[in-house]
């Protein structure tokens, strides 16, 4: 008996840290006025395989199945398409609509550190804001999340419209832009030679390949230099980049958010800004989060492309974050109070535990039959702050002996007074 490859069970210290990370994300999402959502794991295969859903690469990794009625279904492989489906199914939804979701997704792809086949994604999306405000807010959110997690990051960003303008300027025809962008997305993995070889294999003209080679050969090509070199000032994509660049500078995000003119993201549905988040120390090379603007999906799914649904989102990779936090000391899921019955005082100990829990105080009951010395040593090693001893003498006086393991003190108190003290 074993787990399916790429799936894991989490408990104890690791699960405690996972919940701590999720709570940090939830708290940050709600600070930015996102409301919670929970979408279906099972979806119609036609929805997941639609041409709006992300391209052939991701569909190769989709888990497909059928139910007893012969309906063709698939397990969701991200949280974006299910979110778009919800908005498309409810055309009267009030905009802007801001939601967050943390849930399992499934991909039948290669397994490596931080990349599983069943994994948790944590997304935030905003539908109904066309300008750069939404992108700027999500960048602020990302910086705040990783600051709270004490992970130094760099957020690389670009604009797909601007990248299209850049490709056209070096001789790539518009009908080839998406294909070239999908190849450029592999630049960090395959290097310049790998990108150029793949483009040539795709049948891109030699002039266009040479143009891209010249583009990639530029040293530190910043936005200003590129717009001046290729005459892109005033183009729609360039104006979007300029507006967001000014916003990030004003917000003090320039030190973390870095413009990368070759970042493209591998999904075909992105229409404007795209971004990807990396560990700033370089110790972990995979992406910790990503996202971007996808203005066309919801309208296309609803069959009403005339209705504007400007939408932008960000996704935090839980498994990648956990892989990076792997060597960090883990919190122990301890009880706040350990109750120890001594002698025949189990009924009184159970009553004390019930009273503590009724007061909202987490409590555990010692039941191992160990010697008191070992119980106290174990509690101290695990970081348990309080131990409540109830022996026959304490029970007779209707009191408890409350030990503060951190301060090394103890008090004989009525249970009600002990609860009051623990709540203070």
C-alpha positions in Angstrom: 0.0 0.0 0.0 1.5 3.3 -1.1 0.5 6.8 -2.1 -0.1 7.6 -5.8 3.0 9.2 -7.2 2.9 12.9 -6.8 0.5 12.9 -3.8 1.2 13.1 -0.1 -0.4 13.0 3.3 0.4 15.8 5.7 0.2 15.8 9.5 1.9 16.9 12.6 4.6 19.6 12.3 4.4 19.8 8.5 0.6 20.2 8.5 0.9 22.8 11.3 3.2 24.9 9.1 0.9 24.4 6.1 -2.0 25.7 8.0 0.1 28.6 9.3 1.0 29.6 5.7 -2.6 29.3 4.6 -3.8 31.4 7.5 -1.2 34.1 6.5 -2.5 34.0 3.0 -6.2 34.2 4.1 -5.5 37.1 6.4 -3.7 39.0 3.6 -6.5 38.2 1.1 -9.1 39.5 3.4 -7.1 42.7 4.2 -7.4 43.4 0.5 -11.2 42.9 0.6 -11.2 39.5 -1.3 -14.1 37.2 -0.4 -13.8 33.5 -0.1 -15.0 31.1 -2.9 -15.0 27.3 -3.2 -15.4 26.0 -6.8 -16.1 22.5 -8.0 -13.3 19.9 -8.4 -15.2 18.2 -11.2 -15.9 20.1 -14.4 -17.3 19.4 -17.8 -14.5 18.3 -20.1 -15.7 20.7 -22.8 -15.0 23.6 -20.4 -11.6 22.5 -19.5 -10.5 21.7 -23.0 -12.0 24.8 -24.6 -9.6 27.0 -26.6 -9.9 29.6 -23.9 -8.6 27.4 -21.1 -4.9 27.6 -21.4 -3.5 25.9 -24.4 -2.4 22.4 -25.4 0.5 22.1 -22.9 -1.7 22.2 -19.8 -4.4 20.0 -21.4 -1.8 17.2 -21.8 -1.6 17.0 -18.0 -5.4 17.0 -17.3 -7.0 14.1 -15.5 -10.0 13.0 -17.6 -12.8 10.7 -16.6 -16.5 9.8 -17.2 -19.4 9.3 -14.9 -22.0 6.5 -14.9 -24.1 8.6 -17.2 -21.3 8.7 -19.8 -20.6 12.4 -19.3 -17.1 13.4 -20.0 -15.5 15.2 -17.1 -12.1 16.4 -15.9 -10.5 17.3 -12.6 -9.7 21.0 -12.4 -6.0 21.8 -13.2 -6.1 25.4 -11.9 -8.5 27.7 -10.1 -8.7 30.3 -12.9 -11.1 28.6 -15.3 -13.5 27.5 -12.5 -13.6 31.1 -11.3 -14.2 32.4 -14.8 -17.0 29.8 -15.2 -18.7 31.1 -12.0 -18.7 34.7 -13.3 -19.8 33.6 -16.7 -22.7 31.7 -15.2 -23.8 34.7 -13.2 -23.9 37.7 -15.6 -25.6 39.9 -13.0 -22.7 39.6 -10.6 -21.7 43.0 -9.1 -18.5 44.3 -10.5 -15.7 44.7 -9.5 -15.8 41.2 -8.0 -12.9 40.2 -5.8 -12.5 36.6 -4.7 -9.9 34.3 -3.2 -9.8 30.5 -3.2 -7.5 27.9 -1.7 -8.1 24.5 -3.0 -6.6 21.3 -4.5 -5.9 21.1 -8.3 -4.6 18.1 -10.3 -2.0 17.7 -13.1 -0.6 14.5 -14.5 2.8 16.0 -15.1 6.4 15.4 -14.0 7.0 15.3 -10.3 9.9 17.2 -8.6 10.5 19.3 -5.5 7.7 21.8 -5.2 5.7 20.2 -8.1 3.2 17.5 -7.3 0.2 15.9 -9.2 -2.2 16.8 -6.4 -1.4 20.2 -5.0 -2.9 23.3 -3.3 -3.2 26.6 -5.1 -4.1 29.8 -3.4 -5.5 32.4 -5.8 -6.9 35.9 -5.7 -8.7 37.4 -8.7 -10.4 40.7 -9.6 -13.0 41.0 -12.3 -14.2 44.3 -13.5 -11.2 46.7 -13.3 -9.6 47.5 -16.6 -6.8 49.8 -15.5 -3.5 49.1 -13.8 -5.0 49.6 -10.3 -5.8 45.8 -10.1 -2.3 44.8 -11.1 -0.7 47.2 -8.6 -2.9 45.9 -5.8 -2.0 42.3 -6.6 1.7 43.2 -6.6 1.2 44.9 -3.2 -0.6 41.8 -2.0 2.3 39.5 -3.1 4.9 41.7 -1.4 2.9 41.7 1.8 2.3 37.9 1.7 6.0 37.1 1.3 7.0 39.7 3.8 4.7 38.1 6.3 6.2 34.7 5.5 9.7 36.2 5.8 10.7 35.1 2.3 12.7 37.6 0.2 11.3 37.6 -3.3 11.6 39.3 -6.7 8.5 39.8 -8.7 9.2 39.8 -12.4 6.6 41.4 -14.7 5.9 42.2 -18.3 3.0 43.0 -20.6 1.9 40.6 -23.3 0.6 43.4 -25.5 4.0 45.2 -25.3 5.8 41.9 -26.0 3.7 41.5 -29.1 4.7 45.0 -30.2 8.3 44.2 -29.6 8.1 40.9 -31.6 6.4 42.7 -34.5 9.2 45.3 -34.4 11.9 42.6 -34.9 10.0 41.0 -37.8 7.7 38.4 -36.2 4.3 38.3 -38.0 1.2 38.8 -35.7 -0.1 35.3 -36.4 3.1 33.9 -34.9 3.2 36.0 -31.7 1.5 33.4 -29.4 3.7 30.6 -30.6 6.8 32.6 -30.1 5.7 33.8 -26.6 5.1 30.2 -25.5 8.6 29.4 -26.6 10.1 32.5 -24.9 8.4 31.3 -21.7 11.1 28.5 -21.7 14.0 31.0 -21.8 15.1 30.5 -18.2 15.1 26.7 -18.7 16.5 26.2 -22.2 18.6 29.3 -22.6 18.8 31.5 -25.7 20.1 28.6 -28.0 17.2 26.4 -26.9 14.7 29.1 -27.6 16.1 29.9 -31.1 16.4 26.2 -32.0 12.7 25.6 -31.0 11.6 28.7 -33.0 13.5 27.4 -36.1 11.9 24.0 -35.6 8.5 25.6 -35.5 9.1 27.0 -39.0 9.6 30.6 -38.0 11.3 32.6 -40.8 15.1 33.0 -40.5 14.7 36.8 -40.5 12.4 36.6 -37.6 14.7 34.2 -35.7 17.6 36.5 -36.3 15.5 39.4 -35.0 14.7 37.6 -31.8 18.3 36.5 -31.5 19.3 40.2 -31.6 16.7 41.1 -29.1 17.8 38.4 -26.7 21.4 39.4 -27.1 20.9 42.9 -25.7 22.4 43.5 -22.3 19.9 44.6 -19.5 17.3 45.8 -22.0 15.1 48.1 -19.9 11.7 49.5 -20.9 13.0 52.9 -21.9 15.8 51.6 -24.1 13.5 49.1 -25.8 10.9 51.7 -26.6 13.5 54.1 -28.0 15.4 51.5 -30.0 12.3 50.0 -31.6 10.1 53.1 -31.8 7.4 51.7 -29.5 6.6 54.9 -27.5 2.9 55.6 -27.6 1.9 52.1 -28.6 -0.9 50.6 -26.4 1.2 48.0 -24.7 4.0 50.4 -24.1 1.6 52.9 -22.5 0.2 50.1 -20.2 3.8 49.3 -19.1 4.6 52.9 -18.5 1.5 53.5 -16.4 2.1 50.4 -14.2 5.8 51.2 -13.9 5.0 54.7 -12.6 2.5 53.2 -10.1 5.0 50.6 -8.8 7.5 53.4 -8.3 5.1 55.5 -6.4 4.1 52.6 -4.2 7.7 51.9 -3.4 7.6 48.5 -5.1 10.4 49.0 -7.5 13.0 47.3 -5.3 11.0 44.0 -5.4 9.1 44.3 -8.7 11.4 44.1 -11.7 10.3 44.6 -15.4 11.4 41.7 -17.6 10.6 42.3 -21.3 10.9 38.6 -22.2 8.6 37.2 -19.5 5.6 35.8 -21.3 4.0 33.1 -19.1 3.1 29.8 -20.9 -0.7 30.1 -20.9 -2.4 31.4 -24.0 -5.2 33.3 -22.3 -3.1 36.2 -20.9 -3.8 39.5 -22.6 -1.9 42.1 -20.8 0.3 42.3 -17.6 1.9 39.0 -16.6 4.1 38.3 -13.5 6.0 35.6 -11.8 7.5 35.5 -8.3 10.9 34.0 -7.4 13.0 33.5 -4.3 15.4 36.5 -4.3 18.3 34.5 -2.8 18.3 32.1 -5.7 18.3 29.0 -3.4 15.0 27.8 -4.9 14.7 28.3 -8.6 11.1 27.4 -9.4 8.3 30.0 -9.3 6.6 30.7 -6.0 3.6 32.4 -7.6 2.4 33.9 -10.9 -0.5 35.4 -12.6 -1.6 38.1 -15.0 -4.4 39.8 -16.9 -6.9 37.7 -18.9 -9.6 40.0 -20.2 -11.2 37.7 -22.8 -12.0 34.4 -21.1 -15.2 35.2 -19.2 -16.8 36.9 -22.1 -15.9 34.0 -24.4 -17.1 31.4 -22.0 -20.5 33.2 -21.5 -20.9 33.6 -25.3 -21.1 37.4 -24.8 -17.8 38.8 -26.0 -19.5 42.2 -26.3 -19.7 42.4 -22.4 -16.3 43.5 -21.0 -15.0 41.4 -18.1 -11.5 42.8 -17.6 -9.9 40.4 -15.1 -6.5 39.9 -13.4 -5.4 37.3 -10.9 -2.5 36.0 -8.9 -1.7 32.5 -7.7 0.5 31.5 -4.8 2.1 28.0 -5.1 1.6 26.3 -1.7 3.9 23.4 -2.5 6.7 25.6 -3.8 6.4 27.8 -0.7 6.5 24.7 1.5 9.6 23.4 -0.4 11.3 26.7 0.3 10.4 26.6 3.9 11.5 23.0 4.3 14.5 23.7 6.6 12.7 26.3 8.7 11.9 25.3 12.3 8.3 24.0 12.3 5.7 24.9 14.9 4.6 22.1 17.1 0.8 21.7 17.2 0.7 21.7 21.0 -2.2 22.1 23.4 -2.2 25.4 25.2 -2.9 23.5 28.5 -1.9 19.9 29.2 -4.2 18.5 32.0 -2.6 15.7 34.0 -4.8 13.5 36.3 -2.9 11.9 39.2 -4.4 9.0 41.0 -8.1 8.5 40.5 -8.9 12.0 39.3 -9.8 11.3 35.7 -13.4 12.5 36.0 -12.3 15.8 37.5 -9.7 16.1 34.7 -12.3 15.6 32.1 -14.6 18.2 33.7 -11.6 20.6 33.8 -10.9 20.0 30.1 -14.6 20.6 29.2 -14.5 23.9 31.2 -11.3 25.0 29.5 -12.7 24.2 26.0 -16.0 25.9 26.8 -13.9 29.0 27.6 -12.2 28.7 24.2 -8.9 27.5 25.6 -7.2 24.6 23.8 -6.7 21.7 26.1 -5.2 18.2 25.9 -5.6 15.4 28.5 -2.6 13.3 29.5 -3.5 9.6 29.2 -0.3 7.7 28.7 0.2 6.5 32.2 3.7 7.9 32.3 5.6 9.1 35.3 5.1 12.8 36.2 8.7 13.6 35.7 8.6 12.3 32.1 5.3 14.1 31.4 6.7 17.5 32.5 10.0 16.9 30.6 8.0 16.1 27.4 5.7 19.1 27.8 8.7 21.4 28.3 10.5 20.0 25.2 7.4 20.5 23.1 7.0 24.1 24.2 3.7 23.5 26.1 3.2 26.7 28.2 0.9 25.4 30.9 0.4 22.1 32.7 -2.6 21.6 35.0 -2.1 18.9 37.7 -5.1 17.4 39.4 -4.3 15.0 42.2 -6.5 13.6 44.9 -5.6 16.5 47.3 -6.4 19.1 44.6 -9.7 17.3 43.8 -10.7 17.2 47.4 -10.2 21.0 47.7 -11.9 21.6 44.3 -8.7 23.2 43.0 -6.0 22.6 40.4 -2.2 23.1 40.4 -1.4 25.3 37.4 2.3 25.1 36.4 3.8 27.8 34.1 6.5 25.9 32.3 8.1 29.0 30.8 8.3 30.9 34.1 8.9 27.9 36.3 6.1 28.8 38.7 3.1 27.1 40.0 -0.2 28.1 41.8 -2.9 26.2 43.6 -6.1 27.8 42.3 -9.9 27.1 42.0 -10.5 26.0 38.4 -12.6 29.2 37.6 -9.7 31.4 38.7 -7.2 29.3 36.7 -9.4 29.8 33.6 -9.6 33.5 34.2 -5.8 33.7 34.5 -5.3 31.7 31.3 -7.7 34.0 29.4 -5.9 37.2 30.7 
